[in-house]
Amino acid sequence: MMPVLIDAHAHLSWRSPGSDWEARDDAFIDAADRLGIDRLCCSILTPTRPSDPDGFRQANDWAADGMARYPGRVLAWCYVNPGWGREALAEIRRRVEDDGFIGVKLYNEYFANEPVLFPVVELCIELGVPILHHAGHSHYYVTAQPRMSDGGNIAELSERYPEAMLICGHIGGGGDWEWTIKALRDAPSVFLDTSGSVIDEGMIEMAARVLGAHRLLFACDMSMTAGVGKMRGARLTDEEKSRIFGENMQGILARRGRAGRGEA
């Protein structure tokens, strides 16, 4: 029996005037069908950052519409800029409680361990939802992303909030993936997603060996054939692959209902 495949890190299209966003989103779902991906956890980011409240609200409106257009297939992340404190918190609460979003997507406006993020993390703990954080440990200074977090920043945040569900984004998104895996070794509450176009031999196996298969989440971040292929070709047991492909993410999503009852 094929395991359930949940892509934990995906994106729907930004809807610029005159764009073919509908066709692109339909093609995205078609590709998921062909690759056997059952559900896709999607966010929409503003095209320029740092985002303001109007920008991230608009992006989340479109993500909510994506859930309605593809019911049962698309789950939505709520993207916010935590620098807009009250507005960001109000947006998260509204999207999670009223619109059924699964959690929060943070990008590169701030490092993961900056205090401005703390209220966002505390709200997500209250709501029982995860945070997917963009990350990468680059070999050079990325001018366009001066506050890009890496696994060390996310590990530090997890030490402050061990009860938070934190996901370090795209191990295969570029940069030093070996460093990232090692940086998360002593941060047991942090998950790592497998997404990105990098398909280096041994990457998935090292992550499973060092962190454990129970801390890995299958994801593509739009590199869909690479995302599926590197998992199918990984030298892991069927049980480990089943956990990574969907069971771990199912467990994260299930924790939301327990949070309101005060359960871990």
C-alpha positions as CSV (number, residue, x, y, z in Angstrom):
1,M,0.0,0.0,0.0
2,M,1.3,3.4,-0.9
3,P,1.8,5.8,2.0
4,V,-0.1,9.0,2.3
5,L,1.9,11.8,0.8
6,I,1.6,15.3,2.3
7,D,3.7,18.0,0.8
8,A,4.4,20.1,3.9
9,H,5.9,23.1,2.0
10,A,4.3,24.3,-1.2
11,H,3.1,27.5,-2.8
12,L,0.1,28.7,-4.8
13,S,0.6,31.5,-7.3
14,W,0.7,35.2,-6.6
15,R,-2.2,36.7,-8.5
16,S,-0.8,39.7,-10.3
17,P,-3.1,41.6,-12.8
18,G,-3.3,39.8,-16.1
19,S,-1.4,36.7,-14.9
20,D,-2.3,33.2,-15.7
21,W,-2.4,32.2,-12.0
22,E,-5.4,29.9,-12.5
23,A,-3.7,27.9,-15.2
24,R,-0.5,27.7,-13.1
25,D,-2.4,26.5,-10.0
26,D,-4.3,23.9,-12.1
27,A,-1.0,22.7,-13.5
28,F,0.4,22.5,-10.0
29,I,-2.5,20.3,-8.8
30,D,-2.2,18.1,-12.0
31,A,1.5,17.6,-11.2
32,A,0.6,16.5,-7.7
33,D,-1.9,14.1,-9.1
34,R,0.7,12.5,-11.4
35,L,3.2,12.2,-8.6
36,G,0.7,10.7,-6.1
37,I,0.8,13.7,-3.7
38,D,-2.4,13.6,-1.7
39,R,-2.4,17.0,0.1
40,L,-0.4,20.1,-0.3
41,C,0.3,22.6,2.5
42,C,0.5,25.9,0.7
43,S,1.3,29.5,1.4
44,I,1.4,32.6,-0.8
45,L,4.1,35.1,-0.2
46,T,4.1,38.8,-1.2
47,P,6.4,39.4,-4.2
48,T,8.5,42.0,-2.3
49,R,9.4,42.0,1.3
50,P,9.3,43.1,4.1
51,S,5.5,42.7,3.7
52,D,3.0,45.1,5.2
53,P,-0.4,44.0,6.6
54,D,-2.2,44.8,3.4
55,G,0.2,42.6,1.5
56,F,0.0,39.5,3.8
57,R,-3.7,39.8,4.2
58,Q,-4.2,39.8,0.5
59,A,-1.8,36.8,0.1
60,N,-3.8,34.9,2.8
61,D,-7.1,35.8,1.1
62,W,-5.8,34.1,-2.0
63,A,-4.6,31.1,0.0
64,A,-8.0,30.8,1.5
65,D,-9.5,30.8,-2.0
66,G,-7.1,28.1,-3.0
67,M,-8.4,25.9,-0.2
68,A,-11.9,26.5,-1.5
69,R,-10.9,25.8,-5.2
70,Y,-9.2,22.5,-4.3
71,P,-11.1,21.2,-1.3
72,G,-9.4,18.3,0.5
73,R,-6.2,18.9,-1.5
74,V,-4.9,22.3,-0.4
75,L,-4.2,23.2,3.2
76,A,-3.1,26.8,3.9
77,W,-0.3,28.3,5.9
78,C,-0.9,31.9,7.2
79,Y,2.0,34.1,6.0
80,V,2.7,37.2,8.2
81,N,5.5,39.6,8.9
82,P,5.9,39.5,12.7
83,G,7.2,43.0,12.7
84,W,3.6,44.2,12.4
85,G,2.8,42.8,15.9
86,R,-0.9,43.4,16.6
87,E,-1.8,43.0,12.9
88,A,0.2,39.8,12.5
89,L,-1.3,38.2,15.6
90,A,-4.9,39.2,14.6
91,E,-4.3,37.8,11.2
92,I,-3.0,34.5,12.5
93,R,-5.9,34.1,15.0
94,R,-8.5,34.9,12.3
95,R,-7.1,32.6,9.7
96,V,-6.6,29.6,12.1
97,E,-9.8,30.0,14.1
98,D,-12.1,31.2,11.3
99,D,-10.7,29.9,8.1
100,G,-9.1,26.7,9.1
101,F,-5.5,27.5,8.2
102,I,-3.1,24.9,9.5
103,G,-0.3,27.1,10.9
104,V,2.0,30.0,10.2
105,K,4.6,30.6,7.5
106,L,7.5,32.9,8.3
107,Y,10.0,34.1,5.7
108,N,13.1,36.3,6.0
109,E,11.9,39.5,7.5
110,Y,13.5,38.6,10.9
111,F,15.9,36.0,12.2
112,A,14.0,33.1,13.9
113,N,15.6,33.9,17.3
114,E,14.7,37.7,17.4
115,P,12.3,38.7,20.2
116,V,9.8,40.1,17.7
117,L,8.9,36.5,16.9
118,F,8.1,35.5,20.4
119,P,4.5,36.7,20.5
120,V,3.8,34.8,17.2
121,V,5.3,31.6,18.7
122,E,3.3,32.0,21.9
123,L,0.1,32.4,19.9
124,C,0.9,29.3,17.8
125,I,1.5,27.3,21.0
126,E,-1.9,28.5,22.3
127,L,-3.6,27.5,19.1
128,G,-1.8,24.2,18.7
129,V,-0.4,25.0,15.2
130,P,3.1,24.7,13.7
131,I,5.4,27.4,12.3
132,L,7.1,26.7,9.0
133,H,10.2,28.9,8.9
134,H,12.2,29.7,5.7
135,A,15.9,28.8,6.3
136,G,19.2,28.1,4.8
137,H,22.9,28.1,5.8
138,S,24.6,29.8,2.8
139,H,28.3,29.8,1.9
140,Y,28.0,33.5,1.0
141,Y,26.2,36.6,2.1
142,V,22.7,36.6,0.5
143,T,22.2,40.3,-0.2
144,A,18.5,39.9,-0.9
145,Q,18.0,38.0,2.4
146,P,20.0,39.8,5.1
147,R,17.9,38.2,7.9
148,M,17.7,34.7,6.5
149,S,17.5,32.2,9.4
150,D,19.4,29.0,9.6
151,G,19.1,25.9,11.6
152,G,21.0,27.4,14.5
153,N,18.5,30.3,14.8
154,I,15.6,27.9,14.8
155,A,17.3,25.6,17.3
156,E,17.8,28.6,19.6
157,L,14.1,29.5,19.3
158,S,13.2,26.0,20.2
159,E,15.3,26.1,23.3
160,R,13.2,29.0,24.5
161,Y,9.9,27.4,23.4
162,P,10.4,23.6,23.5
163,E,6.6,23.1,23.3
164,A,6.4,24.9,20.0
165,M,6.1,23.0,16.7
166,L,8.8,24.5,14.6
167,I,9.6,23.3,11.0
168,C,13.0,24.3,9.5
169,G,12.3,24.8,5.8
170,H,13.9,23.1,2.8
171,I,17.0,21.2,3.7
172,G,17.5,21.0,-0.1
173,G,17.0,24.6,-0.8
174,G,20.7,25.4,-1.2
175,G,23.5,26.1,1.2
176,D,25.3,23.7,3.7
177,W,22.7,21.0,4.4
178,E,25.2,19.0,6.5
179,W,25.6,22.0,8.8
180,T,21.9,22.5,9.1
181,I,21.3,18.9,10.1
182,K,24.0,19.1,12.7
183,A,22.7,22.4,14.0
184,L,19.3,20.8,14.7
185,R,20.7,17.6,16.3
186,D,20.2,18.9,19.9
187,A,16.8,20.6,19.1
188,P,14.5,17.6,19.4
189,S,11.3,19.6,19.0
190,V,12.3,21.0,15.6
191,F,11.2,19.2,12.4
192,L,13.1,19.5,9.1
193,D,11.4,19.4,5.8
194,T,13.0,17.7,2.8
195,S,12.1,20.2,0.1
196,G,14.2,22.0,-2.4
197,S,15.8,21.3,-5.7
198,V,19.0,19.9,-4.2
199,I,19.2,16.2,-4.6
200,D,22.7,15.4,-3.3
201,E,23.3,11.8,-2.5
202,G,23.1,11.0,1.2
203,M,21.2,14.1,2.2
204,I,18.0,12.4,3.2
205,E,19.8,9.5,4.8
206,M,22.0,11.7,6.9
207,A,19.0,13.7,8.1
208,A,17.2,10.4,9.1
209,R,20.3,9.0,10.8
210,V,21.2,12.2,12.8
211,L,17.7,13.5,13.6
212,G,15.5,10.4,13.2
213,A,12.9,9.7,10.6
214,H,10.2,10.9,13.1
215,R,11.5,14.5,12.7
216,L,11.5,14.7,8.9
217,L,8.6,16.0,6.8
218,F,8.2,15.3,3.1
219,A,8.1,18.5,1.1
220,C,8.8,19.8,-2.4
221,D,8.7,23.6,-2.3
222,M,7.7,23.4,-6.0
223,S,10.6,21.2,-7.0
224,M,8.1,18.4,-7.3
225,T,9.8,15.6,-9.3
226,A,13.0,16.2,-7.4
227,G,11.1,16.2,-4.1
228,V,9.4,12.9,-4.7
229,G,12.3,11.3,-6.5
230,K,14.9,11.9,-3.7
231,M,12.5,10.4,-1.2
232,R,11.6,7.4,-3.2
233,G,15.3,6.8,-4.0
234,A,16.5,7.3,-0.4
235,R,18.1,4.3,1.3
236,L,15.5,4.1,4.1
237,T,13.1,1.4,5.3
238,D,9.5,1.4,4.1
239,E,8.4,2.3,7.7
240,E,10.8,5.3,7.7
241,K,9.5,6.5,4.3
242,S,5.9,6.2,5.4
243,R,6.6,8.4,8.5
244,I,8.3,11.0,6.4
245,F,5.9,11.0,3.5
246,G,2.9,11.8,5.6
247,E,2.5,10.2,9.0
248,N,4.7,12.8,10.8
249,M,2.7,15.7,9.3
250,Q,-0.6,14.0,10.1
251,G,0.6,13.9,13.7
252,I,1.4,17.6,13.7
253,L,-2.0,18.5,12.3
254,A,-3.7,16.2,14.9
255,R,-2.1,18.1,17.7
256,R,-4.2,21.2,17.0
257,G,-7.4,19.6,18.4
258,R,-5.6,18.5,21.5
259,A,-4.2,22.0,22.3
260,G,-7.5,23.4,23.3
261,R,-7.9,20.5,25.8
262,G,-4.5,21.3,27.4
263,E,-2.9,18.1,26.0
264,A,0.7,17.9,24.7
